[in-house]
Amino acid sequence: MCSFALCLFFISGHLDDDGLPHGFCTVTYSSTDRFEGNFVHGEKNGRGKFFFFDGSTLEGYYVDDALQGQGIYTYEDGVVLHGTYVDGELNGPAQEYDSDGRLIFKGQYKDNIRHGVCWIYYPVSLTTFSLHSRQNFIFLILDKQILL
């Protein structure tokens, strides 16, 4: 995101003496992204939720303008990622669920990238599927076909 001095925005809520959001506010940025949550003198602090222009959202607890601890990112297609954030980046354990709430990923992130050992879950179907390596992953390749 941009700093308050560098972008156009609209604030709905309380302002401090310097005109910065303070307390619970809604800030709409020039990109049409919107943040609803608690601020302390212009910095996000406490619970809050971003609403992005593409329909995705990111909610969690902010400390000194950065997401910290558990956060929930909901993609525009309904896939949900529950992850651990450190200084605003995914770092640590995470799980992803499809739009029907089924677990599809369980593993680790480092600097916003999947990292280390992980599990990727595919729904049982009547088709062959395989899992291939990507980025820093080492995957077990599975080829399975269900016969009736």
N, CA, C and O of each residue as an XYZ file, in Angstrom:
592
protein
N       0.842     -1.176      0.000
C       0.000      0.000      0.000
C       0.886      1.236      0.000
O       2.098      1.149      0.197
N       0.282      2.357     -0.217
C       1.037      3.603     -0.251
C       0.944      4.299      1.102
O       0.032      4.028      1.883
N       1.879      5.185      1.374
C       1.808      5.966      2.605
C       0.781      7.077      2.409
O       0.406      7.383      1.277
N       0.329      7.677      3.495
C      -0.700      8.708      3.384
C      -0.206      9.914      2.601
O      -1.009     10.602      1.971
N       1.088     10.188      2.623
C       1.631     11.343      1.908
C       1.730     11.102      0.406
O       1.862     12.061     -0.354
N       1.671      9.841     -0.047
C       1.954      9.523     -1.440
C       0.754      9.099     -2.269
O       0.906      8.877     -3.471
N      -0.426      8.977     -1.687
C      -1.557      8.518     -2.490
C      -2.819      9.281     -2.133
O      -2.911      9.908     -1.078
N      -3.772      9.216     -3.019
C      -5.064      9.823     -2.765
C      -5.931      8.816     -2.029
O      -5.902      7.623     -2.329
N      -6.704      9.302     -1.060
C      -7.544      8.407     -0.287
C      -8.703      9.198      0.293
O      -8.700     10.429      0.297
N      -9.688      8.471      0.779
C     -10.835      9.066      1.444
C     -10.964      8.390      2.794
O     -10.903      7.164      2.887
N     -11.144      9.183      3.844
C     -11.229      8.641      5.199
C     -12.621      8.899      5.749
O     -13.136     10.015      5.684
N     -13.218      7.852      6.288
C     -14.474      7.973      7.005
C     -14.212      7.499      8.428
O     -13.878      6.334      8.642
N     -14.361      8.386      9.396
C     -14.098      8.028     10.783
C     -13.369      9.150     11.490
O     -13.326     10.282     11.007
N     -12.800      8.832     12.628
C     -12.123      9.827     13.456
C     -10.742     10.157     12.903
O     -10.053      9.294     12.358
N     -10.350     11.423     13.054
C      -9.020     11.872     12.645
C      -8.312     12.476     13.849
O      -8.954     13.028     14.742
N      -6.973     12.369     13.870
C      -6.202     13.024     14.926
C      -5.962     14.486     14.545
O      -6.477     14.950     13.528
N      -5.189     15.209     15.346
C      -4.939     16.634     15.089
C      -4.187     16.882     13.791
O      -4.235     17.988     13.251
N      -3.493     15.867     13.282
C      -2.761     15.998     12.018
C      -3.592     15.550     10.816
O      -3.092     15.522      9.691
N      -4.847     15.204     11.047
C      -5.715     14.772      9.955
C      -5.521     13.326      9.545
O      -5.953     12.922      8.466
N      -4.874     12.542     10.398
C      -4.637     11.122     10.108
C      -5.707     10.273     10.782
O      -6.234     10.659     11.825
N      -6.035      9.119     10.197
C      -7.039      8.250     10.819
C      -6.601      7.828     12.218
O      -5.444      7.475     12.447
N      -7.559      7.874     13.152
C      -7.265      7.519     14.545
C      -8.537      6.928     15.147
O      -9.584      7.576     15.157
N      -8.442      5.697     15.648
C      -9.630      4.983     16.093
C     -10.156      4.142     14.941
O      -9.420      3.841     14.001
N     -11.427      3.764     15.011
C     -11.985      2.948     13.931
C     -12.289      3.842     12.738
O     -12.996      4.842     12.864
N     -11.747      3.472     11.572
C     -11.929      4.259     10.348
C     -12.060      3.339      9.149
O     -11.659      2.176      9.179
N     -12.632      3.896      8.095
C     -12.623      3.265      6.781
C     -11.809      4.163      5.870
O     -12.119      5.343      5.712
N     -10.766      3.603      5.271
C      -9.911      4.360      4.357
C     -10.048      3.718      2.984
O      -9.791      2.526      2.815
N     -10.453      4.518      2.007
C     -10.560      4.054      0.624
C      -9.437      4.699     -0.169
O      -9.329      5.923     -0.228
N      -8.601      3.869     -0.779
C      -7.432      4.333     -1.519
C      -7.807      4.609     -2.971
O      -8.866      4.189     -3.439
N      -6.931      5.318     -3.678
C      -7.197      5.670     -5.076
C      -7.371      4.435     -5.956
O      -8.020      4.504     -7.000
N      -6.797      3.311     -5.541
C      -6.935      2.060     -6.296
C      -8.309      1.428     -6.106
O      -8.613      0.411     -6.730
N      -9.133      2.013     -5.258
C     -10.440      1.535     -4.803
C     -10.323      0.414     -3.782
O     -11.343     -0.115     -3.341
N      -9.098      0.032     -3.389
C      -8.946     -0.860     -2.244
C      -9.456     -0.103     -1.016
O      -9.367      1.123     -0.950
N      -9.989     -0.845     -0.052
C     -10.543     -0.218      1.142
C     -10.055     -0.967      2.370
O      -9.977     -2.195      2.359
N      -9.727     -0.237      3.431
C      -9.358     -0.848      4.703
C     -10.324     -0.352      5.758
O     -10.561      0.849      5.888
N     -10.881     -1.292      6.514
C     -11.748     -0.962      7.643
C     -11.111     -1.540      8.885
O     -10.885     -2.747      8.974
N     -10.818     -0.673      9.853
C     -10.214     -1.170     11.075
C      -9.719     -0.048     11.956
O     -10.057      1.120     11.768
N      -8.910     -0.433     12.919
C      -8.405      0.509     13.909
C      -7.075      1.107     13.486
O      -6.205      0.425     12.944
N      -6.940      2.403     13.749
C      -5.722      3.150     13.445
C      -5.237      3.859     14.705
O      -6.027      4.200     15.586
N      -3.930      4.073     14.775
C      -3.332      4.939     15.784
C      -2.446      5.922     15.036
O      -1.391      5.553     14.518
N      -2.882      7.176     14.983
C      -2.147      8.250     14.303
C      -1.688      7.847     12.903
O      -0.521      8.016     12.550
N      -2.619      7.311     12.110
C      -2.351      7.005     10.710
C      -1.828      5.618     10.423
O      -1.725      5.234      9.259
N      -1.489      4.843     11.461
C      -0.998      3.473     11.248
C      -2.057      2.469     11.673
O      -2.743      2.650     12.679
N      -2.174      1.412     10.887
C      -3.116      0.348     11.235
C      -2.616     -0.342     12.505
O      -1.479     -0.811     12.561
N      -3.474     -0.398     13.518
C      -3.157     -1.066     14.781
C      -4.432     -1.673     15.329
O      -5.405     -0.962     15.580
N      -4.431     -2.996     15.517
C      -5.611     -3.702     15.985
C      -6.265     -4.461     14.840
O      -5.670     -4.624     13.775
N      -7.487     -4.924     15.063
C      -8.201     -5.702     14.045
C      -8.529     -4.834     12.844
O      -8.858     -3.654     12.965
N      -8.427     -5.464     11.679
C      -8.779     -4.741     10.470
C      -8.948     -5.676      9.297
O      -8.550     -6.840      9.341
N      -9.552     -5.140      8.234
C      -9.813     -5.951      7.049
C      -9.657     -5.098      5.798
O     -10.241     -4.021      5.684
N      -8.852     -5.605      4.858
C      -8.718     -4.997      3.543
C      -9.759     -5.600      2.611
O     -10.016     -6.803      2.653
N     -10.349     -4.772      1.781
C     -11.242     -5.190      0.709
C     -10.577     -4.725     -0.582
O     -10.499     -3.523     -0.838
N     -10.097     -5.662     -1.396
C      -9.364     -5.313     -2.600
C     -10.307     -5.169     -3.787
O     -11.397     -5.740     -3.803
N      -9.874     -4.399     -4.780
C     -10.704     -4.078     -5.944
C     -11.174     -5.315     -6.702
O     -12.210     -5.273     -7.366
N     -10.413     -6.436     -6.611
C     -10.785     -7.650     -7.348
C     -11.781     -8.528     -6.589
O     -12.183     -9.579     -7.090
N     -12.185     -8.104     -5.376
C     -13.136     -8.878     -4.586
C     -12.497     -9.710     -3.493
O     -13.209    -10.274     -2.662
N     -11.175     -9.805     -3.467
C     -10.499    -10.559     -2.414
C     -10.424     -9.709     -1.142
O     -10.563     -8.487     -1.192
N     -10.200    -10.379      0.006
C     -10.095     -9.680      1.289
C      -8.931    -10.243      2.089
O      -8.490    -11.368      1.857
N      -8.441     -9.450      3.029
C      -7.383     -9.871      3.949
C      -7.710     -9.293      5.306
O      -7.810     -8.076      5.465
N      -7.878    -10.169      6.289
C      -8.219     -9.684      7.621
C      -7.301    -10.285      8.666
O      -6.794    -11.397      8.520
N      -7.103     -9.508      9.730
C      -6.258     -9.969     10.812
C      -5.969     -8.842     11.783
O      -6.713     -7.865     11.874
N      -4.868     -9.003     12.510
C      -4.475     -8.056     13.550
C      -3.218     -7.327     13.093
O      -2.233     -7.953     12.701
N      -3.263     -6.020     13.147
C      -2.155     -5.186     12.676
C      -1.413     -4.571     13.854
O      -2.025     -4.158     14.840
N      -0.085     -4.516     13.742
C       0.771     -3.847     14.714
C       1.704     -2.939     13.926
O       2.415     -3.395     13.031
N       1.699     -1.657     14.260
C       2.560     -0.678     13.585
C       2.448     -0.775     12.067
O       3.461     -0.785     11.368
N       1.228     -0.847     11.561
C       0.912     -0.810     10.131
C       1.194     -2.113      9.380
O       1.112     -2.134      8.152
N       1.524     -3.197     10.082
C       1.814     -4.470      9.409
C       0.989     -5.589     10.040
O       0.794     -5.623     11.255
N       0.509     -6.501      9.198
C      -0.246     -7.656      9.670
C       0.673     -8.558     10.490
O       1.782     -8.878     10.062
N       0.206     -8.966     11.673
C       0.991     -9.808     12.578
C       0.126    -10.954     13.084
O      -1.038    -10.753     13.429
N       0.695    -12.154     13.127
C      -0.033    -13.298     13.658
C      -0.941    -13.918     12.615
O      -0.626    -13.920     11.425
N      -2.069    -14.445     13.066
C      -2.978    -15.151     12.172
C      -3.751    -14.177     11.287
O      -4.311    -13.189     11.763
N      -3.768    -14.475      9.993
C      -4.526    -13.674      9.043
C      -5.295    -14.583      8.110
O      -4.934    -15.744      7.916
N      -6.354    -14.049      7.538
C      -7.188    -14.828      6.621
C      -7.310    -14.059      5.312
O      -7.845    -12.951      5.275
N      -6.806    -14.664      4.235
C      -6.923    -14.078      2.902
C      -7.972    -14.880      2.149
O      -7.850    -16.097      2.013
N      -8.999    -14.200      1.660
C     -10.043    -14.847      0.873
C      -9.917    -14.363     -0.565
O     -10.071    -13.174     -0.847
N      -9.635    -15.299     -1.471
C      -9.499    -14.976     -2.889
C     -10.862    -14.671     -3.485
O     -11.891    -15.028     -2.912
N     -10.868    -14.014     -4.631
C     -12.123    -13.638     -5.284
C     -12.959    -14.850     -5.678
O     -14.175    -14.731     -5.830
N     -12.322    -16.034     -5.849
C     -13.065    -17.244     -6.225
C     -13.542    -18.048     -5.018
O     -14.108    -19.129     -5.180
N     -13.316    -17.528     -3.802
C     -13.791    -18.194     -2.598
C     -12.782    -19.073     -1.901
O     -13.063    -19.557     -0.805
N     -11.606    -19.307     -2.489
C     -10.542    -20.054     -1.813
C     -10.063    -19.217     -0.631
O      -9.916    -18.000     -0.743
N      -9.818    -19.880      0.511
C      -9.438    -19.173      1.734
C      -8.088    -19.678      2.218
O      -7.865    -20.885      2.311
N      -7.192    -18.752      2.525
C      -5.875    -19.080      3.068
C      -5.805    -18.570      4.499
O      -5.962    -17.374      4.745
N      -5.568    -19.484      5.450
C      -5.325    -19.130      6.846
C      -3.822    -19.215      7.038
O      -3.239    -20.287      6.877
N      -3.183    -18.101      7.380
C      -1.732    -18.120      7.479
C      -1.207    -17.298      8.629
O      -1.936    -16.546      9.276
N       0.094    -17.466      8.867
C       0.803    -16.741      9.908
C       1.602    -15.623      9.258
O       2.399    -15.863      8.352
N       1.385    -14.407      9.724
C       2.046    -13.231      9.157
C       3.052    -12.665     10.151
O       2.785    -12.575     11.349
N       4.214    -12.285      9.626
C       5.238    -11.598     10.402
C       5.612    -10.352      9.610
O       6.054    -10.445      8.465
N       5.435     -9.202     10.216
C       5.719     -7.918      9.551
C       5.040     -7.810      8.189
O       5.629     -7.291      7.241
N       3.816     -8.292      8.087
C       3.028     -8.143      6.873
C       3.246     -9.194      5.805
O       2.608     -9.133      4.754
N       4.134    -10.163      6.039
C       4.397    -11.213      5.048
C       4.057    -12.580      5.625
O       4.185    -12.811      6.827
N       3.617    -13.493      4.737
C       3.357    -14.870      5.160
C       4.675    -15.530      5.538
O       5.571    -15.668      4.705
N       4.788    -15.932      6.781
C       5.966    -16.632      7.293
C       5.503    -17.597      8.367
O       5.147    -17.177      9.467
N       5.505    -18.889      8.059
C       5.081    -19.880      9.031
C       3.985    -20.760      8.479
O       3.757    -20.805      7.270
N       3.301    -21.468      9.380
C       2.294    -22.430      8.950
C       1.105    -21.763      8.264
O       0.719    -20.639      8.585
N       0.535    -22.504      7.300
C      -0.637    -22.009      6.575
C      -1.466    -23.181      6.082
O      -0.956    -24.281      5.873
N      -2.754    -22.923      5.902
C      -3.672    -23.898      5.320
C      -4.541    -23.159      4.313
O      -4.914    -22.004      4.518
N      -4.857    -23.852      3.213
C      -5.774    -23.293      2.218
C      -6.959    -24.232      2.073
O      -6.822    -25.454      2.135
N      -8.128    -23.627      1.877
C      -9.366    -24.372      1.714
C     -10.033    -23.931      0.418
O     -10.011    -22.750      0.072
N     -10.629    -24.887     -0.301
C     -11.324    -24.521     -1.535
C     -12.631    -23.808     -1.191
O     -12.960    -23.640     -0.017
N     -13.361    -23.395     -2.203
C     -14.577    -22.611     -1.978
C     -15.680    -23.408     -1.286
O     -16.656    -22.828     -0.812
N     -15.532    -24.744     -1.222
C     -16.480    -25.585     -0.494
C     -15.999    -25.906      0.913
O     -16.647    -26.671      1.627
N     -14.859    -25.325      1.327
C     -14.344    -25.528      2.675
C     -13.466    -26.753      2.851
O     -13.122    -27.098      3.981
N     -13.090    -27.430      1.754
C     -12.232    -28.618      1.850
C     -10.763    -28.203      1.868
O     -10.348    -27.332      1.104
N      -9.985    -28.828      2.740
C      -8.554    -28.549      2.838
C      -7.863    -28.931      1.534
O      -8.030    -30.051      1.050
N      -7.080    -27.999      0.953
C      -6.358    -28.289     -0.286
C      -4.852    -28.085     -0.149
O      -4.091    -28.548     -0.998
N      -4.407    -27.395      0.912
C      -2.977    -27.175      1.131
C      -2.724    -27.036      2.618
O      -3.468    -26.371      3.338
N      -1.643    -27.687      3.066
C      -1.191    -27.522      4.446
C       0.324    -27.521      4.401
O       0.932    -28.468      3.904
N       0.935    -26.474      4.912
C       2.386    -26.398      4.861
C       2.915    -25.108      5.439
O       2.308    -24.510      6.327
N       4.057    -24.687      4.922
C       4.770    -23.518      5.424
C       4.943    -22.477      4.323
O       4.980    -22.805      3.137
N       5.048    -21.231      4.735
C       5.421    -20.126      3.854
C       6.660    -19.454      4.424
O       6.859    -19.406      5.638
N       7.484    -18.940      3.531
C       8.622    -18.110      3.924
C       8.668    -16.941      2.948
O       8.767    -17.145      1.738
N       8.598    -15.726      3.464
C       8.614    -14.514      2.636
C       7.562    -14.568      1.524
O       7.852    -14.261      0.367
N       6.344    -14.959      1.887
C       5.186    -15.016      0.976
C       5.253    -16.119     -0.074
O       4.457    -16.103     -1.012
N       6.167    -17.070      0.045
C       6.309    -18.157     -0.925
C       6.199    -19.488     -0.179
O       6.755    -19.643      0.908
N       5.479    -20.446     -0.766
C       5.425    -21.785     -0.169
C       6.841    -22.312     -0.032
O       7.668    -22.167     -0.931
N       7.105    -22.934      1.132
C       8.481    -23.312      1.436
C       8.485    -24.567      2.307
O       7.690    -24.694      3.238
N       9.381    -25.481      1.993
C       9.552    -26.661      2.831
C       8.540    -27.747      2.547
O       7.953    -27.809      1.466
N       8.348    -28.599      3.532
C       7.444    -29.739      3.405
C       6.005    -29.237      3.407
O       5.629    -28.381      4.208
N       5.209    -29.790      2.493
C       3.801    -29.404      2.452
C       2.965    -30.584      1.982
O       3.481    -31.567      1.449
N       1.684    -30.462      2.190
C       0.720    -31.445      1.716
C      -0.260    -30.720      0.820
O      -0.781    -29.663      1.175
N      -0.507    -31.298     -0.348
C      -1.517    -30.764     -1.253
C      -2.568    -31.848     -1.430
O      -2.250    -32.989     -1.766
N      -3.811    -31.483     -1.202
C      -4.905    -32.441     -1.224
C      -5.738    -32.243     -2.481
O      -6.087    -31.120     -2.844
N      -6.049    -33.354     -3.139
C      -6.912    -33.333     -4.316
C      -8.170    -34.115     -3.994
O      -8.095    -35.159     -3.345
N      -9.318    -33.637     -4.429
C     -10.538    -34.411     -4.197
C     -10.486    -35.718     -4.985
O      -9.893    -35.778     -6.062
N     -11.099    -36.745     -4.449
C     -11.152    -38.032     -5.132
C     -12.030    -37.871     -6.366
O     -13.126    -37.315     -6.300
N     -11.529    -38.367     -7.488
C     -12.295    -38.253     -8.729
C     -12.030    -39.476     -9.592
O     -11.289    -40.375     -9.193
N     -12.622    -39.511    -10.754
C     -12.441    -40.626    -11.670
C     -11.354    -40.335    -12.703
O     -11.346    -40.941    -13.775
N     -10.457    -39.437    -12.402
C      -9.410    -39.070    -13.345
C      -8.032    -39.320    -12.757
O      -7.863    -39.469    -11.547
N      -7.056    -39.361    -13.652
C      -5.665    -39.487    -13.231
C      -5.157    -38.119    -12.806
O      -5.472    -37.111    -13.437
N      -4.381    -38.085    -11.750
C      -3.787    -36.809    -11.364
C      -2.340    -37.043    -10.962
O      -1.960    -38.145    -10.566
N      -1.547    -36.002    -11.069
C      -0.153    -36.087    -10.632
C       0.255    -34.774    -10.011
O      -0.355    -33.734    -10.260
N       1.265    -34.829     -9.221
C       1.771    -33.675     -8.501
C       3.205    -33.454     -8.937
O       4.003    -34.389     -8.901
N       3.550    -32.263     -9.340
C       4.876    -31.980     -9.870
C       5.582    -30.938     -9.011
O       4.950    -30.253     -8.207
N       6.894    -30.826     -9.187
C       7.650    -29.844     -8.412
C       7.368    -28.442     -8.927
O       7.090    -28.241    -10.109
N       7.445    -27.474     -8.014
C       7.231    -26.079     -8.353
C       7.973    -25.227     -7.329
O       7.894    -25.498     -6.130
N       8.667    -24.236     -7.768
C       9.431    -23.319     -6.929
C      10.402    -24.114     -6.064
O      11.219    -24.868     -6.592
N      10.327    -23.959     -4.742
C      11.284    -24.606     -3.847
C      10.758    -25.909     -3.257
O      11.257    -26.362     -2.227
N       9.753    -26.520     -3.895
C       9.131    -27.714     -3.348
C       9.780    -28.982     -3.870
O      10.307    -29.028     -4.982
N       9.729    -29.995     -3.048
C      10.016    -31.353     -3.490
C       8.727    -32.122     -3.244
O       8.301    -32.280     -2.100
N       8.108    -32.600     -4.317
C       6.821    -33.273     -4.210
C       6.967    -34.759     -4.491
O       7.787    -35.177     -5.308
N       6.175    -35.530     -3.814
C       5.986    -36.928     -4.150
C       5.037    -36.958     -5.340
O       3.959    -36.365     -5.295
N       5.435    -37.646     -6.402
C       4.589    -37.702     -7.594
C       3.653    -38.892     -7.463
O       4.089    -40.026     -7.266
N       2.379    -38.617     -7.574
C       1.357    -39.643     -7.427
C       0.575    -39.754     -8.719
O       0.107    -38.746     -9.250
N       0.428    -40.941     -9.223
C      -0.447    -41.176    -10.367
C      -1.436    -42.242     -9.940
O      -1.057    -43.360     -9.593
N      -2.678    -41.887     -9.971
C      -3.688    -42.804     -9.466
C      -4.926    -42.712    -10.339
O      -5.340    -41.622    -10.732
N      -5.504    -43.842    -10.635
C      -6.765    -43.838    -11.368
C      -7.723    -44.754    -10.629
O      -7.372    -45.868    -10.241
N      -8.914    -44.273    -10.447
C      -9.918    -45.053     -9.743
C     -10.719    -45.829    -10.777
O     -11.286    -45.253    -11.705
N     -10.756    -47.126    -10.603
C     -11.490    -47.985    -11.533
C     -12.777    -48.448    -10.879
O     -12.810    -48.754     -9.687
N     -13.830    -48.496    -11.669
C     -15.118    -48.970    -11.141
C     -15.314    -50.425    -11.459
O     -16.339    -51.004    -11.097
